[in-house]
Amino acid sequence: MGSQLLTPAERRHQWRRRLTPYMFLLPALLIFGIFMLYPIIASLQLSFESQLNPDSGFSIDNYRRLFGDTVFRKALINTVFLLVFQVPLQLGLAMVLAVLLNSAVLKFRTAFRLIYFLPAITALFAVALIFRLLLNDEKGLINYVLNGLGIQSIPWLTNAWPAKFSLVMAITWRWTGYNMVIYLASLQSIPTELYEAAELDGAGAWAKFWAITVPMMRPTILLTTVLSTIGTLQIFDEPYLLTRSGPSNETLSMATLLYRTAFQNAEFNYASAIAYAMVLIIAVFSLLQFRIAQRGED
Amino acid sequence: MAKTKLSDELGPKPFVSRFQRGAIYLLLVVGAFLSLFPFYYMFVQASQPSSEVLRFPPHLWFGSAAWSNIQGLFDNGFGRSLFNSAFIAVVYASLSVFIASLAGYAFAKFRFRGRSILFGMFLLVLMIPYHVTAVPLFQLMAKITLFGDPTWISSYQAVILPALANPFGIFLMRQSMQSLPDDLLDAARIDGASEWRVFTSVALPTMRPTLAALAIYSFMFQWNSFFWPLIIMRDKAMETLPVRINALVGLSIIDYGQLMMGTALTTLPIMMIFIAFQRQFISGALAGAVKG
C-alpha cells in the first residue's frame, strides 16, 4: 500500500514494526515447539512403530495389542468409574457449599472460603500420603472411628470397592473447594433483580435455584465438568501413591499404566499408544459434554 | 479483565429463619472440619516417633518426635531435595511468567499474520494430557548434551524447560493485557520509546497483580509436581521433594513419622504463601475458569 513512497529508513522502520510481535512470541514459540509440539507429534509416530521390529516401518501392532489388552481395559474402566462417581459428587458438593456461602446473612464467609480452598493448594502426592494414613486398614483413624460407632473395620486400601471409594474420597477432598470458589464467583455475577422478580412471583428457594441459578450458571457448570473430567481421566498421583494401583490392578488408572509401561517395562512404543488412546478418550468425553450442554440450551 | 475477584457484597437476600441459619452454619462448620482435619492429622503424625504413627488407637495430639523426624529426614538427603525443589520452582516461576507475559502481550496488543492460528495452537495443547509428551521428552533429554552435561536426564533444565511455555499463563496474560489502553502504549511510542521499553516500562508495571497471581501459581505447580520429576530425576542428588518422599514410601520398612514430616514440610511453605497471598491464589483459580 503505497510503500513505494516510503524512504528506505521508513521502510526499515515498518519492517521492524511488523517483526515486533514475532520477537515477543519467539521464546514461547521456541520452547513450545521443542518441548511440547515435537513430543506430541513424536509420540504419535512412536505409537505407530512396532516395539519388536523397529525397522518394519508403519505398524498398528500397538493399537491392535491395546484392543486386546485386559489390563488396559481394566484401567479404562477404573478411570471411567472414578469419573462417573467422583465428578458429580465433587461438583454437587461444591455447588451446595457455594450456595450456602453465598447467602448474605452469614458471618465468617471469607474464613470459610479460605478453609475450603486450602486442600486445593495441597500437592496431590501429599493428599495421597495423608489419606494413606487415615485409611490404613488396621490402624487408620477412620477405621478407629468406625469401630467406635460399632462398625467393623473396612479394608480401605486392600479391597477392590473400598479402594476405589478411597480414591473418590481423596480426590473429592482435594478439589471440592476449588470448584466451590469458581461457583461462588459465578453466583455473584447473577443479577439480584432476577431473584427479586422471582420472589414477587412467589418462588421458593428451591424453585429459584432451578429456575435462575442453574440456567445462569450453565457455562460455568459445563466448564468445571469438562475440567474435572479431563483431570480425572489423567489421574496419576493418587492411585500411584494411595493404593499402589492395587489390589490386583483394581485402582490402576490409565496414566499409572502408561508410567508403568514406559518407565518400568521400557515399552516406549506401546506406552505411546496408551497415551494416544488417552487423548482420544479425553477428546470424546469433552466433546460429548459440550454436545449435551448445547442440547440443553435448545 | 474478566471477573476474578470475589466481592463481599451482599448477594440475594432471602428470608432465612433462625433454624435454617443454624442448620447452614452447622453444615459449613462440619465442612470446615473435614477440610482442615487431614492437615491437623498430618502435623500430629509428623510429630510422632515412627513406632507410634500406626498405634491403635491413633494419636490425636502432638508427639515429641518432631525434631528427630526432621533430623532423620535431613540425614536422608532431604536438605538437597529441599534446595532442588525451591531452586526449580523459583527459576521456573520467574521464567514462565516472563515468557507468558511476552507472548500474552504480543497476542493482545499486535495484529499480525498467523495470530489466531498460533493462539489456537496454544489453547489446543491445553486439552492434550501432558502424559502424551512423557516418552518423547524422556528420549529427547537422554539425547541432548548441551552445556557440558552427559545428558539432560537428572538435570534442572530437564524439569524447568518443558512446561515453560505454559499455555494457561499465555492465555491469562493475554486476557489481562487486553484491558491495557492502546493510547497509553502509543503515547510512549510517540515519546520515542522502543518497543522493548514500551513493554517493560509501560505494559508490565500495570500488570503487577496478574503477574503475581501467575508467579504464585507457577511456583505452586512446580513445587507440587510429581509425575515428570519422578520420571526424569533418576539421580538421588537431583530428586525434588515429592520424589524423595516417594522413595521413603518405597522402602520395605516405612518410617511413617519421617514420611509425614516430609509431607508436612512440603505442604507448609505453600500454606504460608497461601495465607500471605490468598487473593492471588483465588484469582488464579478463577482465571483458570475464565471462558476462552
Chai-1 contact restraints between the chains, C-beta under 6 A:
chainA,res_idxA,chainB,res_idxB,connection_type,confidence,min_distance_angstrom,max_distance_angstrom,comment,restraint_id
A,T20,B,E195,contact,1.0,0.0,6.0,A-B,restraint_1
A,P21,B,A106,contact,1.0,0.0,6.0,A-B,restraint_2
A,P21,B,F110,contact,1.0,0.0,6.0,A-B,restraint_3
A,P21,B,F112,contact,1.0,0.0,6.0,A-B,restraint_4
A,F24,B,L102,contact,1.0,0.0,6.0,A-B,restraint_5
A,F24,B,Y105,contact,1.0,0.0,6.0,A-B,restraint_6
A,F24,B,A106,contact,1.0,0.0,6.0,A-B,restraint_7
A,L25,B,A103,contact,1.0,0.0,6.0,A-B,restraint_8
A,L25,B,A106,contact,1.0,0.0,6.0,A-B,restraint_9
A,P27,B,I99,contact,1.0,0.0,6.0,A-B,restraint_10
A,A28,B,I99,contact,1.0,0.0,6.0,A-B,restraint_11
A,A28,B,A103,contact,1.0,0.0,6.0,A-B,restraint_12
A,A28,B,A165,contact,1.0,0.0,6.0,A-B,restraint_13
A,I31,B,L164,contact,1.0,0.0,6.0,A-B,restraint_14
A,I31,B,A165,contact,1.0,0.0,6.0,A-B,restraint_15
A,F32,B,A165,contact,1.0,0.0,6.0,A-B,restraint_16
A,F35,B,L161,contact,1.0,0.0,6.0,A-B,restraint_17
A,F35,B,P162,contact,1.0,0.0,6.0,A-B,restraint_18
A,M36,B,V125,contact,1.0,0.0,6.0,A-B,restraint_19
A,P39,B,T133,contact,1.0,0.0,6.0,A-B,restraint_20
A,P39,B,P136,contact,1.0,0.0,6.0,A-B,restraint_21
A,P39,B,L137,contact,1.0,0.0,6.0,A-B,restraint_22
A,I40,B,V132,contact,1.0,0.0,6.0,A-B,restraint_23
A,A42,B,P136,contact,1.0,0.0,6.0,A-B,restraint_24
A,S43,B,V132,contact,1.0,0.0,6.0,A-B,restraint_25
A,S43,B,V135,contact,1.0,0.0,6.0,A-B,restraint_26
A,S43,B,P136,contact,1.0,0.0,6.0,A-B,restraint_27
A,L100,B,I24,contact,1.0,0.0,6.0,A-B,restraint_28
A,N102,B,G11,contact,1.0,0.0,6.0,A-B,restraint_29
A,A104,B,L10,contact,1.0,0.0,6.0,A-B,restraint_30
A,A104,B,G11,contact,1.0,0.0,6.0,A-B,restraint_31
A,A104,B,K13,contact,1.0,0.0,6.0,A-B,restraint_32
A,V105,B,V16,contact,1.0,0.0,6.0,A-B,restraint_33
A,F112,B,L28,contact,1.0,0.0,6.0,A-B,restraint_34
A,L114,B,Q278,contact,1.0,0.0,6.0,A-B,restraint_35
A,I115,B,A32,contact,1.0,0.0,6.0,A-B,restraint_36
A,I115,B,S35,contact,1.0,0.0,6.0,A-B,restraint_37
A,Y116,B,S35,contact,1.0,0.0,6.0,A-B,restraint_38
A,I121,B,I270,contact,1.0,0.0,6.0,A-B,restraint_39
A,I121,B,F274,contact,1.0,0.0,6.0,A-B,restraint_40
A,T122,B,T267,contact,1.0,0.0,6.0,A-B,restraint_41
A,A123,B,N224,contact,1.0,0.0,6.0,A-B,restraint_42
A,F125,B,F226,contact,1.0,0.0,6.0,A-B,restraint_43
A,F125,B,P242,contact,1.0,0.0,6.0,A-B,restraint_44
A,A126,B,T263,contact,1.0,0.0,6.0,A-B,restraint_45
A,A126,B,T267,contact,1.0,0.0,6.0,A-B,restraint_46
A,L129,B,T263,contact,1.0,0.0,6.0,A-B,restraint_47
A,I130,B,P38,contact,1.0,0.0,6.0,A-B,restraint_48
A,I130,B,M42,contact,1.0,0.0,6.0,A-B,restraint_49
A,K139,B,L54,contact,1.0,0.0,6.0,A-B,restraint_50
A,K139,B,F56,contact,1.0,0.0,6.0,A-B,restraint_51
A,L141,B,P58,contact,1.0,0.0,6.0,A-B,restraint_52
A,Y144,B,P57,contact,1.0,0.0,6.0,A-B,restraint_53
A,Y144,B,P58,contact,1.0,0.0,6.0,A-B,restraint_54
A,Y178,B,A285,contact,1.0,0.0,6.0,A-B,restraint_55
A,V181,B,I282,contact,1.0,0.0,6.0,A-B,restraint_56
A,V181,B,A285,contact,1.0,0.0,6.0,A-B,restraint_57
A,I182,B,A289,contact,1.0,0.0,6.0,A-B,restraint_58
A,A185,B,L6,contact,1.0,0.0,6.0,A-B,restraint_59
A,A185,B,L286,contact,1.0,0.0,6.0,A-B,restraint_60
A,T192,B,P12,contact,1.0,0.0,6.0,A-B,restraint_61
A,Y195,B,P12,contact,1.0,0.0,6.0,A-B,restraint_62
A,L223,B,A289,contact,1.0,0.0,6.0,A-B,restraint_63
A,Q234,B,P129,contact,1.0,0.0,6.0,A-B,restraint_64
A,F236,B,F227,contact,1.0,0.0,6.0,A-B,restraint_65
A,D237,B,F226,contact,1.0,0.0,6.0,A-B,restraint_66
A,A255,B,H131,contact,1.0,0.0,6.0,A-B,restraint_67
A,L258,B,H131,contact,1.0,0.0,6.0,A-B,restraint_68
A,A262,B,V135,contact,1.0,0.0,6.0,A-B,restraint_69
A,F263,B,I231,contact,1.0,0.0,6.0,A-B,restraint_70
A,F268,B,V135,contact,1.0,0.0,6.0,A-B,restraint_71
A,A271,B,V135,contact,1.0,0.0,6.0,A-B,restraint_72
A,S272,B,V135,contact,1.0,0.0,6.0,A-B,restraint_73
A,A275,B,H131,contact,1.0,0.0,6.0,A-B,restraint_74
A,A275,B,V132,contact,1.0,0.0,6.0,A-B,restraint_75
A,M278,B,P129,contact,1.0,0.0,6.0,A-B,restraint_76
A,V279,B,I128,contact,1.0,0.0,6.0,A-B,restraint_77
A,V279,B,V132,contact,1.0,0.0,6.0,A-B,restraint_78
